[in-house]
Amino acid sequence: MAYAKRKPFKPGLRTLSKIEAKMVSWCIKNSIACCVVPSRNYSGYAEDFCIEIIINNKSSFSPNFKKNEVLEKQIEYYKYYYDKYNKTSKQQNNNVK
């Protein structure tokens, strides 16, 4: 039986700034993960990746993204959940205003 060849799963690499690394680290320590995975279904040409968002063992999937967009979107999701759930971040933002 012959199987169809799959394209390699390689979204690429992206370096993180100190602030981004802090947000990602905080999210992971608090059971929030945003993982780049192959897209689950076809949505458009070259949209090969999506982001699986896992919060307290509950999983959901983002829309599909192109290879050159997916890592930026991953960081956007981490920032969103960091800002939403991090209470010290909210306190600091209130003190600045």
Long-range contacts (C-beta under 8 A, 24 or more apart in sequence): 7-48, 9-38, 11-36, 11-49, 11-67, 11-70, 11-71, 12-67, 12-68, 12-71, 13-71, 14-71, 14-72, 14-75, 16-75, 20-75, 20-78, 20-79, 23-75, 23-78, 23-79, 23-82, 24-75, 24-78, 26-82, 26-86, 27-78, 27-81, 27-82, 30-85, 31-55, 31-56, 31-57, 32-78, 32-81, 32-85, 34-74, 34-77, 34-78, 34-81, 36-70, 36-71, 36-74, 37-61, 39-64, 51-77, 53-77, 53-81, 55-81
